[in-house]
Each structure stands twice: as structure tokens, then as C-alpha cells.
Amino acid sequence: MAQTEGPSAYPQAPPSAGSQAATLELRDVTKVYPDQEQPALSHLNLKVDAGQVCVLVGPSGSGKTTAMRLINRMIPLSGGDILIGGRSVLKRDPVELRRETGYVIQQIGLFPHLNVNENIATVPRLLGWDRSRIAARVRELLELIGLQEIGKRYPAQLSGGQRQRVGVARALAGDPPLLLMDEPFGAIDPINRNRLQDEFMRLQHRLRKTVVFVTHDIDEGIKLGDRIAILRERGTLAQYDTPAEILTEPADEFVAQFVGTDRALKRLGLETLAGVKLVELNGIDVGDRRVPITTTVRDALSQVLAAGGAALAVVDGEETVGAVTLELFGGLLRDGTLNGTQSEERAAR
């Protein structure tokens, strides 16, 4: 089974030169459309720290996309305020605000008559960058997304996954302090969707942008988010917390039902084996079954089950550091928490 790496599998690299991120605050944000009696959003309050990923999830009609469109003033506020970097969006020119905000949507929206290089260069051109700076930025981003060879191709010549990666690169081109992503992977098949999620996490761990990510998929939210805002119908906030807290301490029955009855299994998908007190080998038969320490606990459990319950050796580079067994996972599932931690010496490495 292929490994699915969680956030802790990536090194905590500092932001690249010139990168930036901004805090985002929604203060008592309300939106009422003229033709509707009930608000689409009602007194929404939340804060996203600089460099964090905030995921908005909720049922249809909960105002997820409305909240995102209010942030960059695609639609006007009915009440409240939104601050980016401590400055109200109401005091910003809407066109300037949108040029300084990265935006990725499900439909991608690449310009079909422009090649990949030209698509990525769109916002820097609008910002008045000179040609050499634009060319350097395009090269940097194509390398970052691993598509250096496609710069002269047109969107119709790309796969769906490639188009979506180019869409992310285009959104990052102007080095925005805030990135808005509206169901960006929703139209991608499951295998490529998982790969794009992993790619997004890799980019985020390097760039540390402030991100608002809309999805209807709670599993995607748990995987990608630093904080998750669960919205009820008509746009009221049910809970705003870390994925771990939402899984272990849902605020009410609505949140519990929305997250699902398999909360314990979802919780295991947040952690890697680096955070688990492993079983000592002591003669345990692991054969040639090995997994890296960066494997998520949930994926390791899947591999143990696929092997008929047989134990797996856990390796950290070339070193075998312990084993995982079905009994160990049983204890983790019963407790709902990770059973201890690895040594400080290994964590320091």
C-alpha cells in the first residue's frame, strides 16, 4: 500500500526569501442576500494566525464559499468587518485587494489561449513587475511544483492534476500574504486528489502562507487544516478548533455527526509513528515488512491489517527503531490518544 504522509513527515523549513503571510480576522461577519430572508452567514467570528491553514467545512448552505468571497470583496458585507494583516478590507481598493490575494478554485480557470508560463505570469504582470523578475518567479514556481518541462504547453495539453498544480502556482505568483482555495481538488479523481493534497502540504510547509481552504470533505479538512471551522446551515459557527480537538472533543451532537462515528480512526490519521511509543522488537517476527517512521498511524494500521495482523518493523532512515503490532493499535483505539512518545533523542534528530 502506498504511504500517505501527514504534515509531520515534512521538515519545518523556514519561509523562502521574500515570502509573507498575514493574520486574518473575521469580526461579526454577516451576509444577507437581497432575495433571501435568512442570512447566508450570521455573526461569524474567527481568527487565522499568519502561516496557518484554516479549513471551512459544513453542509450545503452553510456559507463556506460566501465567507471566502467576502474576504476578497467579490461580494459586499452586510455587517461586521474583515481584517487582513490588521487592516480592514473595507478600506482597501477591491481590485488591488484581489491582486494581492491568491485564489484557487475547483474549475481552475486557466486562460486557454495562454501557455503555462503566461498563465503563471498573469498577476505579476498586473502588479507591474519587470520581465526579468517575472521570468525568475515563473521558473521558481514551476520548479516548486515539479513541472519545469511544461512551461510552453497550453492548458488543453495538460492533465487535470497538472492544470490544478499550475492553478496553485498562478495563485502564488504574486507572493500573496493570503491564499483562498475554494474546493480546489473537488473535481479530481481520488488518486490524484490524494497526491495533490500531499503536494499542497509540502508547499505549505515550505512557504507558510495564510490559507483559507473550503471543502465539503471533513477528511480533507482534517488532513490539511491547522484549524477547522465547522459551519451550520445559514452560516453560524458550530466549532472552531484544531483537528485533534474536534475529533476528541466535538462541541455538540451536530459536530459529532458531521465528523462521523469513526473519529478514533480519523484521529490516528493525524499522527505519524514518530509520535507513538513503539513495541521493542525482542524477537518479534517482522520478516521483510517495514514502514518509515513518517508513516501515519492510520496507514500503518491499514498495512498491519493487510498483512493479516502481522507486525511491521519501523525504520528511521537505516535504523530499525521498533515495531507496530495489532495489539498496539488496539490500545491506541481504546485510549483515543497516542500511547506515549518516542525518545527526545530521536525527536531531536
N, C-alpha and C positions, 0 to 999 in steps of 0.2 A: 504493500500500500504506500502511495506517495506521502511524503511528510508535508504537513501543513504547519508552517512556522508561525508562532504567535509573536506579539510585539517584543517580548523579552529575548527573542532569538537574534535581534539585530543590535549592533553596538550603538551606544549612546553618543553618536558623533555630534560635534558642535555644528551650528549652522554655517553654511558656506559664506564666503565673503560677500557682503552686500545684501544678504538676506534679511528679512524683517518679519515681524509678526506684531499684531496689535490685540489688545483686550477688546472684547465685545460685550456690551451690556444691553439687554432689553428691559426697559423700565415701564411696567404697567402698559405694555403694548396691546392695543385693541384695534381690530379691524372689523368694520361693519360695511358690507357691500350695499349699495343703494336699493337693490331689488330683493334684499333678504331681511327678514325680521330678526333672526338670531345672528349674533356675531360669528364671524369665521375664526377670530381669535379674541379671547377675553382676558384682559389684565394679565398678560404673560410677563413674568419676571424671571430672568436668568442671566448669569454672567459666565463668559467663557474666557479663561485666562489666556494670555499670549502663548502661542505654540501648542494649544490643546485642540483635540478633535471633539466637537460636540455633535452628537447624533440626535436628530429629531425623528422620533418614531410615533406611530399611533394609527388608529383605524382610519379608513376613508372618511373625509370630512372633519378631521381633527385640526386642520390648519397648518400642516407641516410646510407645504410649498408656499402658502400665503406668508408665513413668517419669513421664509427666505427671500421672497420677492419684496417684502417690506424693508429688509436690511439694505438693499442697494437701490431702494426707491423706484423699483419698477412699478409699484402701486403706492398710493399715498396712505399714510397713517390716519386712522380715525381718532386715536388717542394714544397718549404715552410718548415715549421717546426711545431712540436707539443711538447708542454711543459707540464709536469705533476709535480706539485709542484715546478715549476720554472726550471726544468731540462729537457733538450731535450731528447725525446725518441730515437733519433739517437745516443745518447751517452750511451744508455743502452743496455745490452745484451738482445736480444729478448726473450729468454726463461725465464730469470729472470723477465723481464717486465711482461710477461703473467702470471707468477705465482703470481705476486703481483697485478694483476688486476682481479677483479671478472667479470665473463662472464656468461650471461644467454641468451639462445636462444629459439626460438619457439619450436624446436624439443626436447628441454630439455637435451637430451644426457646423461642421467644417464647410468652408466655401468650396464648391465643386470645381470652380474654374481656376483655383489657386493650388499650386503644389504644396507639399508638406512644409517646406521651408517658408513659403509665403504665408501660409496659414498661421504658423507659429509667430511670424514677424508682425502680425496684424496690430496688436496692441502697442508694441514698442514703436511702430511707425506712427501711430496716432499720438503717442506721447512725445514724438519729436526726437527720438534717438537718432544718432548719426549711423551711417551704413555699417561702419566697422564694428560699432558696438552691437548693432542688431545681428550681424553675421556671427559674432562671437557668442551671443546669447543663444541663437538658434543651434549652433554647434554644441554648446554646453548642454542644452536641454535634450537634444537628440541622443547624446551620449548618456545622459542621465536616465532616459527611458529605454536605452538599449536598442535604438533604431537608427543608428548612424547612416545606414545604407539606403534609407528610403526618402531622403530629403527632396529629391526631384520627382517623386511619384505624386499622382493625384489621388484624392480620396477614393475614387471608384476602383483604384488599383490595390486598395488595402483591405485586409480582413477587418471584421468588426472589432476585434480586440486591438488591432493596430490603430484603427481610427479613434478608439476611445483613449488610447495612450497619447496619441497626438493631441486630442482634445484637452487632456490634462496638461500637456506641455504648453499648449497655447495659453491656457489659463494662468500658467506660472510665468509666462514670458516677461511680463512687466514687473516681476518680483513683488507681487501684491502682498500687503500685510494680512489680507483676509481672503480665504478661498471658500466659495459657495459651491456645493455639489448636490445637485438635485437628482436622485435616483440614477447616478452615473453608470452603474453596472446592471441596471434592471433589465435591459434588453439583450444581455449577453448570455450565451449558454452556460450551464453550471460549471463546466471545467474551466473555461476561460474566465468566468466571473471570479472563481476562487483565485486564479493566477493574478487577475487584476487587483483583487483585494490585497494579496501579498505584495504586489508591486507598489500599491499605494502606501502600505505600511513602511516599505523600505524607503520610499521617497520621503515620507513624513518624518521618519527617524533621522533622516539627513537634513531636511530643510526646516523642520519645526515651524510650519505655518499654523496660523489660527484657521481652523476649518469648521464650517457648519455643513453637516452631511445629512441629507434627507433620505430616508429609506422606509419601506413598509416591512422590511425583513428584520425582525428582532435579532436573529442570529448574526446578521451582518453588522448590526449596531453593536452587539456585544464584542464582536471580533475587532472592530475598527475604532470604537469610541473610547476616549478618556472619560467623558461624561455622557450620559444618555438622558434626554428629556422625553418622557413619555406623555403624550397629549391625549386627552379625552376628546370625544366628539364635541364640536363647537369650540375647540381651541382653548380648553382650560388645562393647566399643568397638573398632571397626576403625581409625578415624581421626577426629580432631577438629581441624579447621583451617579456614582461610579458604577460600571457594570457589575462589579463584585457585590456592592451594597444592594443593588436592585435585585440580584439573584438570591442573595441570602436574606434580605430584609425588605421585601416588597411592601410599599406603603399601604396598600389596601387590596381588596379582592379583585378589583379591576386590573391593577398592575400584575398581580399574581396570575390571573387568567391570561393576560396579554403575553406575559413572558413564557408561560407554558408550564406544564406539570413536570417537565424534565429539567428543572432548574439545577439540580445537583450535577447532571451531566454537562449542562452548559457551563457551570462553574468550573468544571475540570478543563474546559477548553480555554480558559483564561490564563492558565499557568503552564509552565514548562516543567520538565523533570528536574531542572536546576533548583526548583523550589521544593522538592519532595525529599523526605528522609528515605533514602533507598535501602533496600534489603542487601545485607552483605552476601557475597557470593557463597562462601562456605560450602563449596561442593555442589551448588545448585546446577543442574544440567541446563545450560542455555544454548548448547550446540553452536551454530553459526548465526543465531538470532541476535541482532544488535540494533540499537537505536541511538542516535545522538542525544546528548543531554538537552539540546534545544527543542526536542520534540514536545508538543503539548501533551498534557496528562491524558486528555481525551483520546488523542490519536494513538498514544501508547497503549491505552486500554483496548482500542479497536484492534491493534496488532496482536495483543495477547489473546483476545477472543478469536481472531482469525487463525491463530496457531493452536487452537483447541485448548487454550488455557495455559499453554507452556510459558515459562518465564523468559524474559528478554534481558540481555546484558545492556547496560547503559554506558556509553563511551563519551569521554570528554577529550576530543582530539584523538590521540593514540592511546590514551589511558582508559582502562575499564574501571569505573568508579562505583559499580554496584549493579543491582538487578531490580527489575519490577516484576511482581507476581500478581496473580489474580486475587490473592488474599490481601495484598497491599491495597489494591484498588477497592476491594470491598470495604476496608477500613475508611478509606477516603470518602466513599459514598455514604457510609453511615454517619461519619462526622460532619460532612458537608464542608470541611476545611482541609487544608493541606496538613499532613502529618509531620510537622517539623520542617527544618530547613537543612540544606547542605552546609558543610563547614564553611566558616568565614574564609578559610584559606582558599577553597575552590572558588567561592563567590568573588574574592579579590582578584583571582586570575581572570 
